[in-house]
Structures are given as C-alpha cells and as structure tokens.
Amino acid sequence: MRDRYDEITRRMLREHAVRVRKWRTSMSGVAWQVSYADGTVSRLIEAPRPRGPMSAAVFLHEIGHHAIGLGAYSPRCLEEYHAWKFSLDTMRAEGLNVTPAVEKRMKESLEYAVYKALKRRLKRLPPELEPYLPQAQAWLAASAARAR
C-alpha cells in the first residue's frame, strides 16, 4: 500500500500543481497560495504524508482546496465541505479505504466549520451543511452559557 499512497501523492501534487511546504507529523493541514508581482502563483500545502486512510484523507482535503479553487466558495464552511467531498470522492475513486474514522473526522470538521460560521453571524447556511447544524448549534449554546 505504501507504493500506492506514494503514487497517488505524486500524481495529485502534479495534477493540481501543488507543492508541499512541510510534511506534518500531526493529522492537520493547511492550504494557501502566494501570488507574485510577475503574475505567477505558488500553490502550497502542509499536510501529513499519506500512509493510511486518515493521513490520505487530510492530505487530499488540502489538495482539494486547490482543486476546487481557494476562495471559490462562500461562506468558508462551504469551501470546507467541498474540500472534504473532493477528498473522500478521490479516495473512493482511487480504491482507498474510507474508514468510519475518516467519515467521523469529516463530520466533526464540518460541524466545527458551521459552528465558527454561526459565531461569525452567518446569515444563511448552505443546504449542503444543514446536517452539521444541530451539533454546531449545541456548541454555540454551550459557548454562550459559559460566557454568562
């Protein structure tokens, strides 16, 4: 499987013109781009090196931000949804195992993204994110209660 993960990693980086700034040891990541005065753009990520289902999911999520286009979706929680969708769809298309832990990670990540959007006073939640609203509202209520 290591060779399979390595091959998918190389291909995704090449296909989406992304460079890894740093391989993380934690299961977290970040995607960003730098625009230069001459018009060139560097697409960068930090992510764990894919070695198993969870690290592959996080890596592909960060690649997903570039694949869908950074800032292409508003609000930000909708971009997170599409980056996760890219990740899991790609894993399935590549024949990688989408474990219950990976699906749980996606669910919790999107609940947190919706929670943050609610804290920022989101006016209208996109329909794709409605399944993540109940937990986000519970966290928001608990946060408000602690602030009192």
Backbone as a printed PyTorch tensor [residue, N CA C, xyz], in Angstrom:
tensor([[[  0.8220,  -1.2120,   0.0000],
         [  0.0000,   0.0000,   0.0000],
         [  0.8580,   1.2660,   0.0000]],

        [[  2.0450,   1.1650,   0.6000],
         [  2.8880,   2.3580,   0.6510],
         [  3.1760,   2.8930,  -0.7580]],

        [[  3.4780,   1.9770,  -1.6860],
         [  3.7340,   2.4030,  -3.0670],
         [  2.4980,   3.0450,  -3.6750]],

        [[  1.3340,   2.5140,  -3.3610],
         [  0.0750,   3.0690,  -3.8930],
         [ -0.1550,   4.4790,  -3.3590]],

        [[  0.0300,   4.6660,  -2.0530],
         [ -0.1150,   6.0060,  -1.4760],
         [  0.9010,   6.9710,  -2.0900]],

        [[  2.1430,   6.5270,  -2.2550],
         [  3.1770,   7.3880,  -2.8380],
         [  2.8190,   7.7920,  -4.2640]],

        [[  2.3040,   6.8500,  -5.0420],
         [  1.9450,   7.1390,  -6.4350],
         [  0.8000,   8.1490,  -6.4940]],

        [[ -0.2170,   7.9610,  -5.6680],
         [ -1.3510,   8.8930,  -5.6330],
         [ -0.8850,  10.2720,  -5.1800]],

        [[ -0.0140,  10.3040,  -4.1870],
         [  0.5200,  11.5830,  -3.6880],
         [  1.2350,  12.3390,  -4.8000]],

        [[  2.1510,  11.6750,  -5.4810],
         [  2.8920,  12.3280,  -6.5770],
         [  1.9380,  12.8270,  -7.6620]],

        [[  0.9780,  11.9970,  -8.0210],
         [  0.0550,  12.3670,  -9.0890],
         [ -0.8140,  13.5510,  -8.7040]],

        [[ -1.3340,  13.5670,  -7.4850],
         [ -2.1850,  14.6740,  -7.0370],
         [ -1.4050,  15.9940,  -6.9930]],

        [[ -0.1700,  15.9250,  -6.4970],
         [  0.6520,  17.1390,  -6.4530],
         [  0.9140,  17.6630,  -7.8630]],

        [[  1.2050,  16.7530,  -8.7770],
         [  1.4860,  17.1480, -10.1620],
         [  0.2220,  17.6700, -10.8530]],

        [[ -0.8860,  16.9220, -10.7580],
         [ -2.1240,  17.3060, -11.4500],
         [ -2.6630,  18.6550, -10.9910]],

        [[ -2.4740,  18.9760,  -9.7360],
         [ -3.0350,  20.2180,  -9.2000],
         [ -1.9760,  21.2960,  -8.9740]],

        [[ -0.7600,  21.0280,  -9.4490],
         [  0.3440,  21.9990,  -9.3870],
         [  0.5340,  22.5440,  -7.9690]],

        [[  0.5940,  21.6220,  -7.0220],
         [  0.7380,  21.9790,  -5.6120],
         [  2.1020,  21.5160,  -5.1290]],

        [[  2.6890,  22.3300,  -4.2520],
         [  3.9710,  21.9890,  -3.6390],
         [  3.7650,  21.8400,  -2.1330]],

        [[  4.4040,  20.8240,  -1.5670],
         [  4.3340,  20.6220,  -0.1180],
         [  5.4120,  21.4750,   0.5300]],

        [[  5.0020,  22.4050,   1.3760],
         [  5.9760,  23.2080,   2.1090],
         [  6.5710,  22.4030,   3.2460]],

        [[  5.7050,  21.5850,   3.8940],
         [  6.1620,  20.7900,   5.0290],
         [  5.2540,  19.5840,   5.1870]],

        [[  5.8610,  18.4300,   5.4130],
         [  5.0920,  17.2430,   5.7840],
         [  4.8830,  17.3040,   7.2850]],

        [[  3.6440,  17.3310,   7.7210],
         [  3.3260,  17.4080,   9.1460],
         [  3.2980,  16.0200,   9.7690]],

        [[  3.6340,  15.9620,  11.0460],
         [  3.5250,  14.6960,  11.7760],
         [  2.1410,  14.5490,  12.4050]],

        [[  1.4120,  15.6390,  12.5220],
         [  0.0580,  15.5950,  13.0740],
         [ -0.9520,  15.4200,  11.9420]],

        [[ -2.1620,  15.0740,  12.3090],
         [ -3.2290,  14.8980,  11.3180],
         [ -3.9640,  16.2160,  11.1020]],

        [[ -3.1880,  17.2330,  10.7490],
         [ -3.7570,  18.5410,  10.4390],
         [ -3.0830,  19.0570,   9.1820]],

        [[ -3.7020,  20.0570,   8.5840],
         [ -3.1210,  20.6040,   7.3710],
         [ -3.5810,  22.0200,   7.1200]],

        [[ -2.9830,  22.6240,   6.1080],
         [ -3.3460,  23.9730,   5.6970],
         [ -2.9980,  24.1170,   4.2170]],

        [[ -3.8010,  24.8820,   3.5170],
         [ -3.5630,  25.1560,   2.0990],
         [ -3.5830,  26.6700,   1.8970]],

        [[ -2.6730,  27.1640,   1.0650],
         [ -2.6520,  28.5860,   0.7500],
         [ -1.9220,  28.7810,  -0.5630]],

        [[ -1.9800,  29.9900,  -1.0580],
         [ -1.2280,  30.3120,  -2.2620],
         [ -0.5730,  31.6720,  -2.1190]],

        [[  0.5090,  31.8220,  -2.8510],
         [  1.2580,  33.0760,  -2.8500],
         [  1.2620,  33.5950,  -4.2760]],

        [[  0.8360,  34.8510,  -4.4560],
         [  0.8410,  35.4920,  -5.7660],
         [  2.0140,  36.4590,  -5.8250]],

        [[  2.7950,  36.3540,  -6.8850],
         [  3.9810,  37.1940,  -7.0460],
         [  3.7120,  38.3380,  -8.0160]],

        [[  4.5460,  39.3620,  -7.9600],
         [  4.3800,  40.5580,  -8.7880],
         [  4.3940,  40.2280, -10.2810]],

        [[  5.1270,  39.1950, -10.6620],
         [  5.1940,  38.8470, -12.0920],
         [  3.9820,  38.0300, -12.5540]],

        [[  3.0290,  37.8080, -11.6560],
         [  1.8020,  37.1020, -12.0180],
         [  1.8050,  35.6110, -11.7200]],

        [[  2.9380,  35.0640, -11.3530],
         [  2.9680,  33.6400, -11.0380],
         [  2.3360,  33.3930,  -9.6670]],

        [[  1.8410,  32.1900,  -9.5000],
         [  1.1810,  31.7950,  -8.2540],
         [  1.7870,  30.4760,  -7.7950]],

        [[  2.1410,  30.4070,  -6.5170],
         [  2.6030,  29.1590,  -5.9110],
         [  1.4700,  28.6130,  -5.0560]],

        [[  1.1000,  27.3540,  -5.3290],
         [  0.0610,  26.6740,  -4.5530],
         [  0.7620,  25.7720,  -3.5560]],

        [[  0.4920,  25.9940,  -2.2780],
         [  1.2310,  25.3150,  -1.2170],
         [  0.2950,  24.6180,  -0.2370]],

        [[  0.8250,  23.5530,   0.3710],
         [  0.1070,  22.8930,   1.4620],
         [  1.1070,  22.4430,   2.5140]],

        [[  0.5880,  22.2470,   3.7060],
         [  1.2390,  21.4700,   4.7510],
         [  0.2200,  20.4140,   5.1210]],

        [[  0.6740,  19.1690,   5.1810],
         [ -0.2280,  18.0550,   5.4580],
         [  0.5920,  16.8460,   5.8720]],

        [[ -0.0620,  15.8410,   6.4620],
         [  0.6730,  14.6020,   6.7440],
         [  0.9370,  13.8460,   5.4380]],

        [[  2.0580,  13.1430,   5.3960],
         [  2.3620,  12.2980,   4.2400],
         [  1.3870,  11.1220,   4.2630]],

        [[  0.6720,  10.8670,   3.1590],
         [ -0.2920,   9.7570,   3.1520],
         [  0.3700,   8.4000,   3.3830]],

        [[ -0.0190,   7.7580,   4.4730],
         [  0.4920,   6.4270,   4.8350],
         [ -0.6430,   5.4810,   5.2040]],

        [[ -1.8410,   6.0540,   5.4030],
         [ -3.0140,   5.2870,   5.7750],
         [ -4.2480,   6.1030,   5.4410]],

        [[ -5.4300,   5.5850,   5.7470],
         [ -6.6600,   6.2890,   5.3740],
         [ -6.7840,   7.7060,   5.9430]],

        [[ -6.4510,   7.9070,   7.2200],
         [ -6.6360,   9.2370,   7.8090],
         [ -5.6570,  10.2540,   7.2260]],

        [[ -4.3910,   9.9000,   7.1490],
         [ -3.4140,  10.8490,   6.5960],
         [ -3.7130,  11.1310,   5.1280]],

        [[ -4.1780,  10.1160,   4.3910],
         [ -4.5510,  10.3310,   2.9880],
         [ -5.7370,  11.2800,   2.8920]],

        [[ -6.7120,  11.1210,   3.7750],
         [ -7.8910,  11.9870,   3.7560],
         [ -7.5150,  13.4400,   4.0290]],

        [[ -6.6530,  13.6630,   5.0130],
         [ -6.2380,  15.0340,   5.3450],
         [ -5.4170,  15.6250,   4.1960]],

        [[ -4.4790,  14.8470,   3.6630],
         [ -3.6800,  15.3010,   2.5120],
         [ -4.6000,  15.6740,   1.3430]],

        [[ -5.5230,  14.7890,   0.9860],
         [ -6.4070,  15.0520,  -0.1510],
         [ -7.3620,  16.2030,   0.1290]],

        [[ -7.7240,  16.4200,   1.3820],
         [ -8.5410,  17.5850,   1.7370],
         [ -7.7900,  18.8700,   1.4010]],

        [[ -6.5160,  18.9200,   1.7520],
         [ -5.7190,  20.1270,   1.4450],
         [ -5.5320,  20.2890,  -0.0610]],

        [[ -5.2840,  19.1930,  -0.7690],
         [ -5.2240,  19.2460,  -2.2350],
         [ -6.5720,  19.7390,  -2.7690]],

        [[ -7.6460,  19.2830,  -2.1510],
         [ -8.9900,  19.6760,  -2.5580],
         [ -9.2220,  21.1740,  -2.5290]],

        [[ -8.6340,  21.8540,  -1.5640],
         [ -8.7730,  23.3170,  -1.5220],
         [ -8.2510,  23.9350,  -2.8130]],

        [[ -7.1400,  23.4210,  -3.3240],
         [ -6.5980,  23.9510,  -4.5770],
         [ -7.3780,  23.4450,  -5.7780]],

        [[ -7.8220,  22.2000,  -5.7320],
         [ -8.5630,  21.6190,  -6.8560],
         [ -9.8760,  22.3600,  -7.1080]],

        [[-10.5710,  22.7380,  -6.0300],
         [-11.8410,  23.4500,  -6.1820],
         [-11.6160,  24.9450,  -6.3550]],

        [[-10.4480,  25.4280,  -5.9380],
         [-10.1190,  26.8450,  -6.0310],
         [-10.2520,  27.5270,  -4.6910]],

        [[ -9.1320,  27.9610,  -4.1400],
         [ -9.1650,  28.6660,  -2.8550],
         [-10.0550,  29.8940,  -2.9740]],

        [[-10.9890,  30.0120,  -2.0720],
         [-11.8900,  31.1710,  -2.0760],
         [-13.0070,  31.0780,  -3.0990]],

        [[-13.1470,  29.9460,  -3.7780],
         [-14.1850,  29.8120,  -4.8050],
         [-15.5820,  29.7060,  -4.2080]],

        [[-15.6660,  29.2570,  -2.9710],
         [-16.9570,  29.0790,  -2.3130],
         [-17.0610,  30.0040,  -1.1190]],

        [[-18.2580,  30.5410,  -0.9520],
         [-18.5420,  31.3740,   0.2000],
         [-19.8860,  30.9150,   0.7540]],

        [[-20.0210,  30.8010,   2.0470],
         [-19.0740,  31.0970,   3.1040],
         [-17.9640,  30.0410,   3.1850]],

        [[-16.9970,  30.3170,   4.0220],
         [-15.8280,  29.4520,   4.1770],
         [-16.2020,  28.0150,   4.5300]],

        [[-17.2450,  27.8310,   5.3220],
         [-17.6530,  26.4670,   5.6910],
         [-18.0780,  25.6720,   4.4610]],

        [[-18.5760,  26.3340,   3.4250],
         [-18.9400,  25.6450,   2.1960],
         [-17.6910,  25.1970,   1.4430]],

        [[-16.6360,  25.9970,   1.4850],
         [-15.3580,  25.5710,   0.8960],
         [-14.8280,  24.3380,   1.6210]],

        [[-14.9420,  24.3250,   2.9420],
         [-14.5150,  23.1530,   3.7140],
         [-15.3070,  21.9130,   3.2930]],

        [[-16.6150,  22.0700,   3.1110],
         [-17.4510,  20.9600,   2.6730],
         [-16.9500,  20.4000,   1.3350]],

        [[-16.7000,  21.2830,   0.3780],
         [-16.2780,  20.8280,  -0.9520],
         [-14.8640,  20.2360,  -0.9350]],

        [[-14.0010,  20.7400,  -0.0770],
         [-12.6580,  20.1560,   0.0430],
         [-12.7480,  18.7420,   0.6330]],

        [[-13.6170,  18.5500,   1.6320],
         [-13.8130,  17.2100,   2.1810],
         [-14.4730,  16.2900,   1.1700]],

        [[-15.4230,  16.8030,   0.4210],
         [-16.0810,  15.9940,  -0.6080],
         [-15.0540,  15.5530,  -1.6480]],

        [[-14.1870,  16.4600,  -2.0740],
         [-13.1210,  16.1030,  -3.0080],
         [-12.2590,  14.9890,  -2.4250]],

        [[-11.9020,  15.1310,  -1.1670],
         [-11.0350,  14.1600,  -0.5070],
         [-11.6510,  12.7640,  -0.5170]],

        [[-12.8650,  12.6460,  -0.0090],
         [-13.4850,  11.3200,   0.0810],
         [-13.8560,  10.7600,  -1.2880]],

        [[-14.3090,  11.6160,  -2.2010],
         [-14.6020,  11.1520,  -3.5620],
         [-13.3410,  10.6260,  -4.2350]],

        [[-12.2250,  11.3260,  -4.0460],
         [-10.9550,  10.8950,  -4.6370],
         [-10.4990,   9.5770,  -4.0220]],

        [[-10.6190,   9.4620,  -2.7130],
         [-10.2310,   8.2060,  -2.0590],
         [-11.0320,   7.0370,  -2.6320]],

        [[-12.3270,   7.2200,  -2.7750],
         [-13.1660,   6.1400,  -3.3200],
         [-12.7940,   5.8390,  -4.7700]],

        [[-12.5730,   6.8770,  -5.5760],
         [-12.2180,   6.6780,  -6.9820],
         [-10.8760,   5.9650,  -7.1280]],

        [[ -9.9720,   6.1950,  -6.1680],
         [ -8.6420,   5.5820,  -6.2020],
         [ -8.6130,   4.2150,  -5.5300]],

        [[ -9.7510,   3.7970,  -4.9950],
         [ -9.8150,   2.4980,  -4.3340],
         [ -9.1950,   2.4780,  -2.9530]],

        [[ -9.0990,   3.6640,  -2.3210],
         [ -8.5670,   3.7430,  -0.9620],
         [ -9.7030,   3.5450,   0.0320]],

        [[ -9.3710,   3.0170,   1.1790],
         [-10.3470,   2.6930,   2.2100],
         [-10.8040,   3.9530,   2.9450]],

        [[-12.0930,   4.2730,   2.8210],
         [-12.6840,   5.3710,   3.5930],
         [-13.2600,   4.7380,   4.8530]],

        [[-12.5210,   4.8420,   5.9340],
         [-12.8840,   4.1820,   7.1860],
         [-13.9350,   4.9920,   7.9480]],

        [[-14.6000,   4.3600,   8.9150],
         [-15.5210,   5.1160,   9.7810],
         [-14.8050,   6.2800,  10.4970]],

        [[-13.5410,   6.0980,  10.8320],
         [-12.7930,   7.1840,  11.4890],
         [-12.6160,   8.3730,  10.5490]],

        [[-12.3970,   8.1220,   9.2710],
         [-12.2670,   9.2040,   8.2900],
         [-13.6020,   9.9270,   8.1450]],

        [[-14.6790,   9.1750,   8.0480],
         [-16.0030,   9.8030,   7.9350],
         [-16.3380,  10.6120,   9.1890]],

        [[-15.9370,  10.1050,  10.3510],
         [-16.1540,  10.8360,  11.6080],
         [-15.3470,  12.1310,  11.6130]],

        [[-14.1140,  12.0620,  11.1280],
         [-13.2640,  13.2600,  11.0610],
         [-13.9020,  14.3240,  10.1770]],

        [[-14.4240,  13.9010,   9.0210],
         [-15.0920,  14.8420,   8.1190],
         [-16.3040,  15.4700,   8.8140]],

        [[-17.1180,  14.6350,   9.4520],
         [-18.3190,  15.1260,  10.1300],
         [-17.9610,  16.1400,  11.2130]],

        [[-17.0030,  15.8060,  12.0510],
         [-16.6270,  16.7160,  13.1400],
         [-15.9970,  17.9990,  12.6060]],

        [[-15.2240,  17.8880,  11.5560],
         [-14.6110,  19.0660,  10.9520],
         [-15.6750,  20.0080,  10.3950]],

        [[-16.6800,  19.4570,   9.7580],
         [-17.7370,  20.2950,   9.1840],
         [-18.6560,  20.8570,  10.2700]],

        [[-18.8860,  20.1040,  11.3290],
         [-19.6500,  20.6590,  12.4550],
         [-18.9190,  21.8610,  13.0360]],

        [[-17.6060,  21.7390,  13.1700],
         [-16.8160,  22.8460,  13.7030],
         [-16.8200,  24.0380,  12.7380]],

        [[-16.7400,  23.7760,  11.4440],
         [-16.7620,  24.8600,  10.4520],
         [-18.0920,  25.6110,  10.5040]],

        [[-19.1900,  24.8810,  10.6680],
         [-20.5050,  25.5210,  10.7760],
         [-20.5970,  26.3030,  12.0830]],

        [[-20.0870,  25.7290,  13.1600],
         [-20.0590,  26.4290,  14.4480],
         [-19.3260,  27.7760,  14.3260]],

        [[-18.1480,  27.7520,  13.7010],
         [-17.3930,  29.0080,  13.5230],
         [-18.1860,  30.0050,  12.6820]],

        [[-18.8580,  29.5170,  11.6460],
         [-19.6530,  30.4100,  10.8010],
         [-20.8000,  31.0290,  11.5950]],

        [[-21.4280,  30.2290,  12.4560],
         [-22.5120,  30.7580,  13.2900],
         [-21.9830,  31.8100,  14.2660]],

        [[-20.8030,  31.5560,  14.8280],
         [-20.1940,  32.5440,  15.7410],
         [-19.9310,  33.8630,  15.0210]],

        [[-19.6250,  33.7750,  13.7290],
         [-19.3770,  34.9760,  12.9140],
         [-20.6730,  35.5530,  12.3550]],

        [[-21.7930,  35.0410,  12.8410],
         [-23.1250,  35.5300,  12.4790],
         [-23.4910,  35.2730,  11.0150]],

        [[-23.2820,  34.0370,  10.5840],
         [-23.6800,  33.6090,   9.2510],
         [-25.1650,  33.8750,   9.0520]],

        [[-25.5280,  34.4830,   7.9320],
         [-26.9200,  34.8250,   7.6800],
         [-27.7200,  33.6500,   7.1170]],

        [[-27.1170,  32.9110,   6.1760],
         [-27.8380,  31.7960,   5.5600],
         [-26.8890,  30.6180,   5.3820]],

        [[-27.2710,  29.4860,   5.9360],
         [-26.4560,  28.2740,   5.8420],
         [-26.7620,  27.5610,   4.5260]],

        [[-25.7360,  27.2380,   3.7450],
         [-25.9700,  26.4840,   2.5100],
         [-26.6120,  25.1310,   2.8330]],

        [[-27.5130,  24.6590,   1.9830],
         [-28.2310,  23.4020,   2.2570],
         [-27.3150,  22.1980,   2.4740]],

        [[-26.1700,  22.1650,   1.8140],
         [-25.2380,  21.0400,   1.9720],
         [-24.7730,  20.8750,   3.4150]],

        [[-24.8150,  21.9640,   4.1750],
         [-24.2810,  21.9520,   5.5310],
         [-25.3430,  21.7730,   6.6130]],

        [[-26.5950,  21.6620,   6.2250],
         [-27.6690,  21.5110,   7.2130],
         [-27.4980,  20.2880,   8.1130]],

        [[-26.9700,  19.1520,   7.6150],
         [-26.7920,  18.0040,   8.5240],
         [-25.8340,  18.2830,   9.6890]],

        [[-24.9950,  19.2890,   9.5640],
         [-23.9870,  19.5920,  10.5890],
         [-24.4430,  20.6820,  11.5470]],

        [[-25.6340,  21.2220,  11.3150],
         [-26.1500,  22.3420,  12.1070],
         [-26.4880,  21.9850,  13.5500]],

        [[-27.1580,  20.8550,  13.8400],
         [-27.5420,  20.6000,  15.2420],
         [-26.3640,  20.6070,  16.2180]],

        [[-25.2710,  19.9420,  15.8850],
         [-24.1220,  19.9230,  16.7920],
         [-23.4990,  21.3150,  16.8930]],

        [[-23.4110,  22.0210,  15.7820],
         [-22.8520,  23.3710,  15.7970],
         [-23.6840,  24.2850,  16.6850]],

        [[-25.0130,  24.1630,  16.6160],
         [-25.8860,  24.9850,  17.4610],
         [-25.7150,  24.6290,  18.9400]],

        [[-25.5240,  23.3440,  19.2150],
         [-25.3060,  22.9170,  20.6060],
         [-24.0150,  23.5230,  21.1460]],

        [[-22.9590,  23.4930,  20.3380],
         [-21.6880,  24.0950,  20.7690],
         [-21.8370,  25.6010,  20.9730]],

        [[-22.5960,  26.2480,  20.0890],
         [-22.8090,  27.6920,  20.1970],
         [-23.5680,  28.0230,  21.4820]],

        [[-24.5840,  27.2330,  21.7990],
         [-25.3540,  27.4580,  23.0270],
         [-24.4760,  27.2470,  24.2600]],

        [[-23.6540,  26.2060,  24.2440],
         [-22.7550,  25.9520,  25.3720],
         [-21.7410,  27.0730,  25.5240]],

        [[-21.2590,  27.5790,  24.4140],
         [-20.2950,  28.6780,  24.4350],
         [-20.9340,  29.9350,  25.0270]],

        [[-22.1780,  30.2090,  24.6450],
         [-22.8950,  31.3780,  25.1530],
         [-23.1560,  31.2260,  26.6540]],

        [[-23.4850,  30.0150,  27.0720],
         [-23.7560,  29.7830,  28.5050],
         [-22.4930,  29.9870,  29.3380]],

        [[-21.3390,  29.5570,  28.8100],
         [-20.0870,  29.7550,  29.5350],
         [-19.7100,  31.2260,  29.6310]],

        [[-20.1230,  32.0120,  28.6400],
         [-19.7740,  33.4360,  28.6180],
         [-20.6040,  34.2460,  29.6180]],

        [[-21.6840,  33.6770,  30.0780],
         [-22.5570,  34.4240,  31.0220],
         [-22.0280,  34.4170,  32.4080]]])
